[in-house]
Structures are given as structure tokens and as C-alpha cells.
Amino acid sequence: MPTTSPAGANRRDGKKPGCQAPESREIVILDGVRHGLRAKTALLPFEDPAEFEALKSHLEAELRPCGVRELLAFDGIVHAAWLLQRARIFHTAHTSYLFICTHSRITESLGESSGTIQTLGVMLDEDARGAKTLEYISRMEKRFESAYSSGIRELALLQAARKAPAAEASDSMASTA
């Protein structure tokens, strides 16, 4: 029995489902992005490429990678640093939003202003019972911090290995003289 579904018709006609026009793909590619913490791309469309390049150039000036392996480790460091920065910004924004909403809701229900501690307690309790967004953001921050630290250690090992033969050569020349 022939299928009447669009997917079945596309398969029968040899067409692939989904957006095929490049303009459409650019729009649809970010449909699932809520916060960018799991995005496959380092730079999201609303982020400033100049800020990313500034971070990269500052890290490059400080870490001074040399060679392909060091540059690969350095790229991982830059990506982790950028994602960590994004996570911290999102964490601050989300916490502020939750705090303001919770404070307003408590004030409306009590008819008086609530204290900071009470508002924070209610906010954290509601987050723990609900979406656990703050917990998720904190986990992602730890993951990015770990990736950054790991990349720094890897780069330091690569740089030490690169400098070791040069130090050995200068030591052997000094001992023969």
C-alpha cells in the first residue's frame, strides 16, 4: 500500500526531509539553542566576534603556543574559556531573573516586601523542585572549568617537551666546552 505521508513521499521521490536552502539552514540550525551551553559552534550569532578574538589574542599572548599540537591544545583552551564565560553570564542573568520574579511574587502574596534571605530560599527551593536550571548551569560551569584546566595542563606538558631537547643540547654543549 503506498504511503501518503510527506516523509514517505519524499523517500519515494528520493528527496531528503528538512530545509535544503542555505538561508533556511542558517535559521533552523539554532532552533534548539536556549542558552548555548551545549552548542556545537563556539560563537553564537548574537555574540560579538570581536570579543571572541580579543579573548583569543589575550590568551595567545599569555600562553604563546608554537607548533600544531600546541595550537590544537590552545584552540581547546580558547573554546573552554569562551564557554565558561558564557555559562557565568547565563548563570548571573538567570539567577537575577529568578530572584526578581520570586521577590515580586512573595511581595504580592504577603502584601509586604520580603527579605533577601527569604527570597533566595524560596527561589532555590523552587528551582530544586522544578527545572533545576541553576544546578544544570553549575554543572556546565564545572565542566568548562575542568576542560580549561585540562587544556592548560596539556599545553604546559607540550611546551615543556618542546623546550627539553633544547635544554639538553645546551647542557651537552656546555659540558664539552
Backbone as a chain_set.jsonl record, in Angstrom:
{"seq": "MPTTSPAGANRRDGKKPGCQAPESREIVILDGVRHGLRAKTALLPFEDPAEFEALKSHLEAELRPCGVRELLAFDGIVHAAWLLQRARIFHTAHTSYLFICTHSRITESLGESSGTIQTLGVMLDEDARGAKTLEYISRMEKRFESAYSSGIRELALLQAARKAPAAEASDSMASTA", "coords": {"N": [[0.848, -1.181, 0.0], [0.719, 2.156, -0.941], [2.339, 4.909, 0.64], [1.028, 7.889, 2.142], [2.109, 9.877, 3.571], [4.093, 12.871, 4.005], [6.818, 12.376, 4.51], [7.115, 9.771, 3.58], [6.476, 10.17, 0.901], [8.583, 11.833, 0.163], [10.746, 10.076, 0.522], [10.118, 8.199, -1.436], [10.326, 9.792, -3.688], [12.976, 10.309, -3.599], [13.923, 12.458, -2.183], [15.428, 14.375, 0.428], [14.344, 14.921, 3.786], [13.622, 18.05, 5.52], [15.183, 21.326, 5.752], [16.536, 22.672, 2.823], [17.554, 24.886, 1.552], [20.285, 27.159, 1.861], [19.869, 29.557, 3.343], [17.659, 28.916, 4.878], [18.67, 26.818, 6.425], [20.513, 28.198, 8.029], [18.792, 29.608, 9.674], [17.285, 27.604, 10.941], [19.185, 26.049, 12.227], [19.735, 26.961, 14.784], [17.464, 26.477, 16.258], [17.069, 24.842, 18.558], [18.606, 26.061, 20.474], [18.877, 27.35, 23.634], [20.434, 28.453, 25.617], [23.015, 28.131, 24.793], [24.989, 26.606, 25.979], [25.524, 24.032, 25.266], [26.074, 24.185, 22.642], [27.266, 23.409, 19.38], [28.848, 25.071, 17.972], [31.33, 27.544, 18.557], [30.901, 30.302, 18.602], [27.986, 32.081, 18.912], [25.266, 33.469, 16.938], [24.402, 35.925, 18.071], [26.513, 36.756, 19.57], [29.47, 38.736, 19.995], [31.924, 38.733, 17.602], [34.328, 40.127, 17.812], [34.827, 40.242, 20.546], [35.339, 37.557, 21.067], [37.646, 37.177, 19.52], [39.328, 38.969, 20.854], [39.584, 37.729, 23.365], [40.863, 35.4, 22.507], [43.265, 36.445, 21.431], [44.417, 37.606, 23.721], [44.81, 35.349, 25.342], [46.539, 33.971, 23.66], [48.763, 35.653, 23.616], [49.556, 35.381, 26.241], [49.942, 32.582, 26.622], [51.434, 31.685, 24.435], [51.462, 29.585, 22.194], [53.11, 27.134, 20.135], [53.636, 25.429, 17.173], [51.828, 22.627, 15.758], [50.536, 20.743, 17.516], [50.493, 22.156, 19.94], [48.973, 24.351, 19.153], [46.525, 23.084, 18.646], [45.83, 22.229, 21.227], [45.678, 24.741, 22.358], [43.487, 25.856, 20.964], [41.414, 24.33, 22.088], [41.546, 25.31, 24.69], [40.821, 27.995, 24.334], [38.186, 27.68, 23.398], [37.0, 26.409, 25.631], [37.367, 28.436, 27.548], [35.779, 30.462, 26.474], [33.216, 29.274, 26.508], [32.973, 28.913, 29.261], [32.918, 31.542, 30.123], [30.497, 32.312, 28.879], [28.723, 30.623, 30.272], [28.941, 31.638, 32.861], [27.917, 34.207, 32.535], [25.296, 33.577, 31.751], [24.467, 32.235, 34.063], [24.515, 34.289, 35.992], [22.595, 36.035, 34.861], [20.301, 34.4, 34.802], [19.957, 33.782, 37.524], [19.495, 36.351, 38.553], [17.096, 36.981, 37.222], [15.367, 34.95, 38.242], [15.445, 35.659, 40.946], [14.305, 38.255, 40.999], [11.721, 37.708, 39.973], [10.77, 35.89, 41.92], [10.923, 37.445, 44.258], [9.076, 39.481, 43.64], [6.726, 37.952, 43.449], [6.483, 36.958, 46.084], [6.216, 39.344, 47.482], [3.79, 40.282, 46.416], [2.018, 38.269, 47.307], [2.276, 38.381, 50.122], [1.859, 41.004, 50.655], [3.732, 42.695, 51.53], [7.207, 43.661, 51.481], [9.633, 41.152, 50.939], [12.431, 39.666, 52.644], [15.896, 39.437, 51.628], [17.12, 36.933, 52.179], [14.89, 35.268, 52.582], [13.705, 35.421, 50.04], [15.767, 34.325, 48.434], [15.85, 31.744, 49.526], [13.284, 30.696, 48.884], [13.446, 30.883, 46.091], [15.611, 29.123, 45.449], [14.585, 26.747, 46.483], [12.317, 26.373, 44.85], [13.584, 26.099, 42.377], [15.025, 23.759, 42.814], [12.963, 21.94, 43.052], [11.815, 22.073, 40.598], [12.768, 22.792, 37.358], [15.49, 22.697, 37.774], [17.443, 24.394, 36.788], [19.489, 26.108, 37.699], [21.175, 24.272, 38.924], [21.914, 22.757, 36.692], [23.276, 24.706, 35.168], [25.419, 25.212, 36.875], [26.688, 22.704, 36.84], [27.523, 22.657, 34.16], [29.277, 24.838, 34.161], [31.311, 23.823, 35.839], [32.174, 21.733, 34.208], [33.241, 23.153, 32.027], [35.253, 24.594, 33.336], [36.884, 22.478, 34.103], [37.623, 21.461, 31.579], [39.054, 23.651, 30.624], [41.178, 23.825, 32.509], [42.353, 21.328, 32.09], [43.177, 21.62, 29.44], [45.089, 23.652, 29.76], [47.006, 22.301, 31.335], [47.748, 20.288, 29.499], [48.838, 21.832, 27.423], [51.005, 22.985, 28.784], [52.56, 20.694, 29.295], [53.186, 19.955, 26.653], [54.673, 22.201, 25.855], [56.807, 22.053, 27.643], [57.956, 19.648, 26.808], [58.757, 20.399, 24.28], [60.713, 22.292, 24.863], [62.58, 20.831, 26.296], [64.465, 19.215, 24.679], [66.028, 21.309, 23.63], [67.149, 22.399, 25.923], [68.658, 20.192, 26.795], [70.485, 20.007, 24.693], [71.906, 22.416, 24.963], [73.025, 21.965, 27.455], [74.697, 19.77, 26.922], [76.485, 20.934, 25.15], [77.699, 22.777, 26.809], [79.003, 21.111, 28.604], [80.924, 19.886, 27.015], [82.614, 21.904, 26.402]], "CA": [[0.0, 0.0, 0.0], [1.559, 3.348, -0.996], [2.216, 5.819, 1.78], [0.576, 9.244, 1.795], [2.78, 10.856, 4.44], [5.116, 13.646, 3.298], [8.124, 11.719, 4.622], [7.082, 8.634, 2.668], [6.526, 10.709, -0.465], [9.951, 12.3, -0.065], [11.595, 8.897, 0.327], [9.773, 7.618, -2.729], [10.838, 10.693, -4.723], [14.419, 10.453, -3.446], [14.236, 13.737, -1.56], [15.726, 14.341, 1.856], [13.485, 15.837, 4.547], [14.29, 19.174, 6.171], [15.495, 22.53, 4.983], [17.6, 22.468, 1.861], [18.135, 26.174, 1.166], [21.268, 27.607, 2.855], [19.299, 30.582, 4.222], [16.776, 28.222, 5.811], [19.501, 26.071, 7.361], [21.075, 29.146, 8.988], [17.735, 29.957, 10.625], [16.839, 26.419, 11.671], [20.29, 25.431, 12.957], [19.728, 27.41, 16.17], [16.133, 26.303, 16.834], [17.115, 24.233, 19.877], [19.518, 26.775, 21.365], [18.241, 28.175, 24.655], [21.467, 29.159, 26.362], [24.278, 27.986, 24.09], [25.991, 25.892, 26.758], [25.84, 22.776, 24.589], [26.129, 24.477, 21.213], [28.408, 22.816, 18.695], [29.67, 26.163, 17.474], [31.862, 28.37, 19.65], [30.338, 31.649, 18.559], [26.575, 32.135, 18.535], [25.032, 34.642, 16.085], [24.206, 37.163, 18.823], [27.741, 37.097, 20.285], [30.363, 39.636, 19.275], [33.169, 38.072, 17.185], [35.484, 40.901, 18.278], [35.095, 39.816, 21.927], [35.955, 36.234, 20.979], [39.008, 37.375, 19.02], [40.096, 39.623, 21.919], [39.918, 36.68, 24.327], [41.841, 34.519, 21.869], [44.567, 37.117, 21.314], [44.973, 37.753, 25.067], [45.307, 34.035, 25.75], [47.684, 33.636, 22.812], [49.905, 36.443, 24.095], [49.965, 34.842, 27.541], [50.34, 31.177, 26.565], [52.394, 31.555, 23.335], [51.564, 28.239, 21.615], [54.004, 27.019, 18.977], [53.502, 24.097, 16.59], [50.472, 22.147, 15.512], [49.935, 20.146, 18.716], [50.239, 23.223, 20.91], [47.849, 25.14, 18.639], [45.296, 22.308, 18.866], [45.525, 22.344, 22.661], [45.306, 26.142, 22.58], [42.107, 26.028, 20.476], [40.541, 23.774, 23.11], [41.57, 26.243, 25.824], [40.028, 29.169, 23.95], [36.784, 27.255, 23.352], [36.55, 26.191, 27.008], [37.306, 29.74, 28.217], [34.617, 31.182, 25.934], [32.019, 28.63, 27.039], [32.929, 29.209, 30.689], [32.451, 32.934, 30.211], [29.074, 32.295, 28.523], [27.994, 29.978, 31.365], [28.897, 32.56, 34.001], [26.976, 35.281, 32.187], [23.953, 32.996, 31.803], [24.19, 31.954, 35.465], [24.187, 35.566, 36.628], [21.332, 36.536, 34.313], [19.197, 33.529, 35.224], [19.774, 33.975, 38.96], [18.857, 37.663, 38.727], [15.711, 36.85, 36.757], [14.624, 34.167, 39.23], [15.354, 36.428, 42.186], [13.333, 39.34, 40.812], [10.38, 37.106, 39.862], [10.394, 35.323, 43.219], [10.722, 38.567, 45.183], [7.809, 40.117, 43.27], [5.634, 37.041, 43.792], [6.349, 36.93, 47.545], [5.704, 40.656, 47.883], [2.368, 40.323, 46.056], [1.214, 37.361, 48.14], [2.325, 38.819, 51.52], [1.464, 42.398, 50.75], [4.886, 43.449, 52.043], [8.463, 43.26, 50.867], [10.307, 40.023, 51.589], [13.872, 39.85, 52.811], [16.76, 38.789, 50.646], [17.311, 35.528, 52.53], [13.631, 34.565, 52.311], [13.551, 35.336, 48.586], [16.734, 33.346, 47.933], [15.431, 30.42, 49.955], [12.142, 30.279, 48.07], [13.922, 30.733, 44.721], [16.402, 27.901, 45.34], [13.679, 25.631, 46.725], [11.507, 26.178, 43.646], [14.453, 25.594, 41.313], [15.349, 22.372, 43.146], [11.768, 21.12, 42.824], [11.368, 22.213, 39.214], [13.633, 22.552, 36.202], [16.878, 22.555, 38.233], [18.267, 25.13, 35.833], [20.708, 26.576, 38.358], [22.034, 23.091, 39.091], [22.43, 22.436, 35.359], [24.268, 25.716, 34.796], [26.595, 24.978, 37.723], [27.382, 21.526, 36.298], [28.19, 23.037, 32.916], [30.424, 25.673, 34.541], [32.369, 22.915, 36.323], [32.691, 21.01, 33.043], [34.083, 24.067, 31.25], [36.449, 24.858, 34.148], [37.713, 21.28, 34.004], [38.182, 21.423, 30.219], [40.049, 24.725, 30.557], [42.332, 23.405, 33.309], [42.966, 20.203, 31.395], [43.868, 22.172, 28.271], [46.278, 24.374, 30.238], [47.995, 21.279, 31.715], [48.23, 19.644, 28.277], [49.711, 22.785, 26.732], [52.243, 23.113, 29.572], [53.351, 19.49, 29.027], [53.708, 20.05, 25.287], [55.704, 23.231, 25.823], [57.967, 21.521, 28.365], [58.57, 18.64, 25.938], [59.412, 21.114, 23.181], [61.882, 23.002, 25.386], [63.516, 19.869, 26.878], [65.611, 18.91, 23.8], [66.88, 22.491, 23.506], [67.91, 22.492, 27.178], [69.638, 19.115, 26.794], [71.528, 20.345, 23.722], [72.758, 23.459, 25.523], [73.776, 21.337, 28.553], [75.76, 18.93, 26.357], [77.493, 21.836, 24.579], [78.427, 23.374, 27.934], [79.865, 20.108, 29.228], [82.03, 19.563, 26.115], [83.498, 23.069, 26.265]], "C": [[0.89, 1.24, 0.0], [1.278, 4.28, 0.178], [1.803, 7.213, 1.312], [1.248, 10.305, 2.658], [3.83, 11.624, 3.632], [6.486, 12.984, 3.352], [8.204, 10.535, 3.662], [7.168, 9.085, 1.218], [7.93, 11.198, -0.787], [10.895, 11.129, -0.289], [11.367, 8.289, -1.047], [10.346, 8.462, -3.863], [12.346, 10.904, -4.626], [14.838, 11.781, -2.841], [14.535, 13.54, -0.089], [14.798, 15.301, 2.571], [14.306, 16.988, 5.122], [14.564, 20.31, 5.212], [16.665, 22.267, 4.05], [18.268, 23.777, 1.457], [19.114, 26.633, 2.247], [20.71, 28.635, 3.828], [18.42, 29.93, 5.287], [17.578, 27.455, 6.844], [20.09, 26.985, 8.42], [20.054, 29.529, 10.05], [17.423, 28.773, 11.523], [17.941, 25.843, 12.562], [20.284, 25.802, 14.442], [18.37, 27.266, 16.842], [16.184, 25.783, 18.265], [17.986, 24.975, 20.871], [18.724, 27.647, 22.327], [19.282, 29.036, 25.349], [22.837, 29.033, 25.724], [25.33, 27.201, 24.839], [26.364, 24.548, 26.137], [25.925, 22.962, 23.077], [27.389, 23.859, 20.607], [29.367, 23.892, 18.176], [30.132, 27.024, 18.648], [31.133, 29.701, 19.727], [28.893, 31.592, 18.08], [26.315, 33.425, 17.765], [24.885, 35.953, 16.842], [25.438, 37.569, 19.618], [28.67, 37.901, 19.384], [31.658, 38.914, 18.897], [34.418, 38.814, 17.659], [35.84, 40.521, 19.72], [35.785, 38.452, 21.944], [37.408, 36.368, 20.53], [39.899, 38.05, 20.068], [40.515, 38.597, 22.973], [41.012, 35.78, 23.769], [43.218, 35.178, 21.795], [45.211, 37.33, 22.681], [45.551, 36.426, 25.565], [46.538, 33.641, 24.942], [48.931, 34.384, 23.25], [50.444, 35.874, 25.409], [50.561, 33.443, 27.425], [51.375, 30.877, 25.476], [52.533, 30.125, 22.786], [52.44, 28.253, 20.363], [53.886, 25.591, 18.441], [52.058, 23.642, 16.548], [49.824, 21.598, 16.782], [49.611, 21.207, 19.762], [49.074, 24.101, 20.452], [46.518, 24.413, 18.811], [44.875, 22.373, 20.335], [45.045, 23.758, 22.978], [43.873, 26.41, 22.106], [41.101, 25.477, 21.476], [40.442, 24.682, 24.333], [40.688, 27.446, 25.534], [38.542, 28.823, 23.968], [36.235, 27.084, 24.771], [36.419, 27.514, 27.76], [36.083, 30.525, 27.756], [33.315, 30.598, 26.482], [31.864, 28.89, 28.539], [32.426, 30.632, 30.924], [30.956, 33.017, 29.916], [28.239, 31.707, 29.668], [27.88, 30.913, 32.563], [27.94, 33.716, 33.749], [25.544, 34.764, 32.299], [23.545, 32.72, 33.249], [23.764, 33.225, 36.194], [22.824, 36.084, 36.163], [20.148, 35.704, 34.813], [18.916, 33.694, 36.717], [19.072, 35.301, 39.23], [17.388, 37.61, 38.34], [14.865, 36.099, 37.783], [14.415, 34.953, 40.52], [14.284, 37.515, 42.083], [11.912, 38.788, 40.742], [9.899, 36.577, 41.21], [10.091, 36.428, 44.217], [9.38, 39.25, 44.907], [6.62, 39.251, 43.677], [5.402, 36.992, 45.308], [5.741, 38.239, 48.044], [4.212, 40.77, 47.584], [1.527, 39.45, 46.982], [1.19, 37.797, 49.606], [1.812, 40.242, 51.709], [2.564, 43.271, 51.331], [6.137, 42.893, 51.395], [9.083, 42.102, 51.646], [11.791, 40.331, 51.713], [14.648, 39.082, 51.766], [16.893, 37.298, 50.925], [16.048, 34.721, 52.23], [13.445, 34.373, 50.81], [14.509, 34.302, 48.002], [16.328, 31.926, 48.298], [14.285, 29.879, 49.116], [12.593, 30.0, 46.639], [14.679, 29.413, 44.545], [15.54, 26.659, 45.567], [12.847, 25.328, 45.475], [12.347, 25.621, 42.504], [14.78, 24.12, 41.557], [14.171, 21.441, 42.881], [11.361, 21.096, 41.348], [12.419, 21.834, 38.194], [15.087, 22.304, 36.579], [17.854, 23.248, 37.285], [19.563, 25.602, 36.47], [21.689, 25.427, 38.572], [22.689, 22.718, 37.763], [23.53, 23.421, 34.946], [25.552, 25.502, 35.594], [27.393, 23.77, 37.237], [28.145, 21.871, 35.032], [29.405, 23.919, 33.206], [31.589, 24.806, 34.998], [32.992, 22.154, 35.162], [33.629, 21.898, 32.226], [35.362, 24.424, 32.01], [37.422, 23.684, 34.05], [38.381, 21.188, 32.633], [39.275, 22.476, 30.06], [41.326, 24.313, 31.288], [43.093, 22.269, 32.636], [43.754, 20.681, 30.174], [45.136, 22.916, 28.658], [47.378, 23.379, 30.614], [48.595, 20.622, 30.473], [49.193, 20.561, 27.529], [51.037, 22.933, 27.472], [53.148, 21.898, 29.346], [53.974, 19.533, 27.631], [54.83, 21.074, 25.189], [56.966, 22.767, 26.54], [58.701, 20.495, 27.51], [59.303, 19.304, 24.776], [60.706, 21.77, 23.652], [62.942, 22.056, 25.932], [64.682, 19.53, 25.945], [66.559, 20.107, 23.644], [67.74, 22.662, 24.751], [68.978, 21.415, 27.249], [70.799, 19.421, 25.845], [72.457, 21.416, 24.287], [73.581, 22.917, 26.687], [74.928, 20.519, 28.006], [76.835, 19.796, 25.722], [78.317, 22.474, 25.689], [79.379, 22.39, 28.562], [81.038, 19.744, 28.321], [83.019, 20.718, 26.003], [84.449, 23.212, 27.398]], "O": [[1.747, 1.364, 0.874], [0.144, 4.415, 0.638], [2.181, 7.656, 0.227], [0.988, 11.497, 2.495], [4.394, 11.085, 2.68], [7.234, 13.015, 2.375], [9.227, 10.321, 3.012], [7.848, 8.461, 0.403], [8.415, 10.996, -1.901], [11.744, 11.172, -1.179], [12.316, 7.911, -1.734], [10.799, 7.927, -4.875], [12.934, 11.591, -5.461], [15.992, 12.186, -2.975], [13.974, 12.657, 0.561], [14.488, 16.372, 2.049], [15.532, 16.909, 5.201], [14.225, 20.259, 4.03], [17.675, 21.696, 4.462], [19.433, 23.775, 1.059], [18.811, 26.511, 3.434], [21.034, 28.599, 5.015], [18.432, 30.336, 6.449], [17.214, 27.438, 8.02], [20.167, 26.604, 9.588], [20.417, 29.751, 11.205], [17.309, 28.928, 12.739], [17.635, 25.202, 13.568], [20.778, 25.037, 15.27], [18.139, 27.869, 17.89], [15.413, 26.241, 19.108], [18.094, 24.548, 22.02], [18.001, 28.554, 21.916], [19.039, 30.208, 25.635], [23.747, 29.775, 26.093], [26.472, 27.13, 24.384], [27.415, 23.99, 26.455], [25.855, 21.99, 22.324], [28.438, 23.8, 21.248], [30.553, 23.634, 17.972], [29.397, 27.205, 19.618], [30.79, 30.163, 20.815], [28.611, 31.114, 16.981], [27.066, 34.388, 17.919], [25.215, 37.006, 16.297], [25.429, 38.61, 20.275], [28.65, 37.757, 18.161], [32.417, 38.519, 19.783], [35.457, 38.193, 17.884], [37.018, 40.481, 20.077], [36.699, 38.219, 22.735], [38.298, 35.738, 21.101], [41.087, 37.742, 20.163], [41.661, 38.595, 23.422], [41.967, 35.44, 24.466], [44.228, 34.53, 22.071], [46.434, 37.244, 22.798], [46.64, 36.386, 26.137], [47.473, 33.046, 25.479], [50.028, 33.824, 23.257], [51.651, 35.89, 25.65], [51.574, 33.147, 28.058], [52.118, 29.902, 25.591], [53.6, 29.521, 22.899], [52.502, 29.245, 19.637], [54.028, 24.638, 19.207], [51.188, 24.202, 17.215], [48.686, 21.949, 17.094], [48.558, 21.151, 20.397], [48.276, 24.547, 21.276], [45.497, 25.042, 19.09], [43.696, 22.55, 20.641], [44.121, 23.947, 23.768], [43.124, 27.118, 22.781], [40.051, 26.08, 21.694], [39.377, 24.804, 24.938], [39.902, 27.868, 26.382], [37.732, 29.587, 24.492], [35.141, 27.556, 25.078], [35.471, 27.701, 28.523], [35.424, 31.18, 28.563], [32.416, 31.342, 26.876], [30.748, 29.066, 29.028], [31.612, 30.88, 31.813], [30.223, 33.712, 30.62], [27.175, 32.232, 29.994], [26.832, 30.972, 33.207], [27.233, 34.15, 34.658], [24.681, 35.429, 32.873], [22.393, 32.949, 33.618], [22.771, 33.231, 36.922], [22.005, 36.517, 36.974], [19.116, 36.253, 35.199], [17.756, 33.742, 37.125], [18.154, 35.363, 40.048], [16.534, 38.137, 39.053], [13.78, 36.549, 38.15], [13.336, 34.915, 41.111], [13.457, 37.668, 42.982], [11.002, 39.327, 41.372], [8.75, 36.794, 41.592], [9.101, 36.352, 44.945], [8.636, 39.56, 45.838], [5.623, 39.759, 44.19], [4.257, 36.985, 45.762], [4.869, 38.243, 48.912], [3.453, 41.293, 48.4], [0.439, 39.852, 47.394], [0.177, 37.602, 50.278], [1.385, 40.622, 52.799], [2.35, 44.454, 51.593], [6.131, 41.797, 50.834], [9.053, 42.088, 52.877], [12.333, 41.154, 50.975], [14.119, 38.188, 51.106], [16.789, 36.485, 50.006], [16.127, 33.62, 51.686], [13.072, 33.29, 50.36], [14.109, 33.491, 47.167], [16.446, 31.011, 47.483], [14.318, 28.726, 48.686], [12.182, 29.008, 46.037], [14.419, 28.67, 43.599], [15.743, 25.634, 44.915], [12.692, 24.169, 45.091], [11.881, 24.768, 41.747], [14.81, 23.325, 40.618], [14.365, 20.279, 42.524], [10.643, 20.197, 40.91], [12.9, 20.701, 38.165], [15.843, 21.754, 35.778], [18.947, 22.746, 37.019], [20.625, 25.51, 35.854], [22.897, 25.599, 38.414], [23.878, 22.402, 37.718], [24.578, 23.021, 34.44], [26.649, 25.602, 35.045], [28.623, 23.801, 37.22], [29.28, 21.433, 34.846], [30.448, 23.766, 32.569], [32.729, 25.03, 34.59], [34.206, 21.951, 35.134], [34.687, 21.449, 31.784], [36.429, 24.545, 31.409], [38.632, 23.876, 33.93], [39.568, 20.873, 32.538], [40.303, 22.219, 29.432], [42.425, 24.438, 30.747], [44.323, 22.255, 32.618], [44.858, 20.204, 29.911], [46.148, 22.823, 27.964], [48.542, 23.576, 30.264], [49.808, 20.42, 30.4], [50.24, 20.117, 27.057], [52.089, 22.999, 26.837], [54.363, 22.047, 29.221], [55.143, 19.19, 27.452], [55.83, 20.836, 24.512], [58.075, 23.058, 26.092], [59.931, 20.473, 27.487], [60.35, 18.823, 24.341], [61.69, 21.799, 22.914], [64.107, 22.443, 26.024], [65.824, 19.557, 26.403], [67.771, 19.922, 23.538], [68.913, 23.022, 24.658], [70.089, 21.679, 27.709], [71.954, 19.131, 26.155], [73.672, 21.332, 24.109], [74.713, 23.354, 26.895], [76.028, 20.559, 28.557], [78.007, 19.42, 25.754], [79.517, 22.688, 25.519], [80.457, 22.777, 29.013], [82.076, 19.322, 28.832], [84.148, 20.523, 25.552], [85.251, 24.146, 27.417]]}, "num_chains": 1, "name": "protein.A"}
